Amino acid sequence: MLWIALTLPELSLQIAERGSDASHPLVISSGPDTRPFVFAANQSAQLAGIHRGTTIASARTLANDLRVVQRQAEYERDAMHNFACWASQFTPNLTLKQDEGLVLEVESTLRLHGGLGALLNKLKMGTDQLGYHVECGVAPTPLAAWLFAKAREQGLRVRACTNVNELESRTAQLPLTLFDWPQETLRKLSALGITRIADCLALPADGFSKRFGPDLWLDLQRLLGRLPDPRAYF
């Protein structure tokens, strides 16, 4: 099997910026009406010192021409639904990943699209035309493809992987924060110096599962293709 993951970083911000002038500071607000805060900030806003968590009141003092758009979760759901409909032209086997992106099974359609390189080019051109910025990950398992795409979001350098036997070495240095694991669990692991996938795999399976729960160890096995990872297709 071969999977391509497409993430849409800061989707709420991308929706608000489509067709607008990105040179002006823009933030997405969230939180209670009495004390809204910045959920996402574009580059111009960040250069003014505005970041996620900054109160809107404080943000306005940092940028006089600040544009504030309230987060609309339903817009994000609709955008992701439409994005999935668009991506269905490349494979019937794709799954939605909450409001963050898609994971596409492409092994069965590679020949139809002229191979992996040609398919990636089509995806890149298509998302550019849609006005979205995406990050892409390619791997023999859906979870590995997803982590590769998330790693690229964080500026980490990762390359496409098509051989399942290379997954352990290719994912070894990835940070555990890429997983959707509970923050408290990640803090406990970090306090013990366990911050990378390789650190987890170096531990005894039974001890790791008993201390941190079996789900985490199962995630690691699915990541490496040692256990099946069935997905509900869109």
Disulfide bonds with the S-S distance in Angstrom:
none
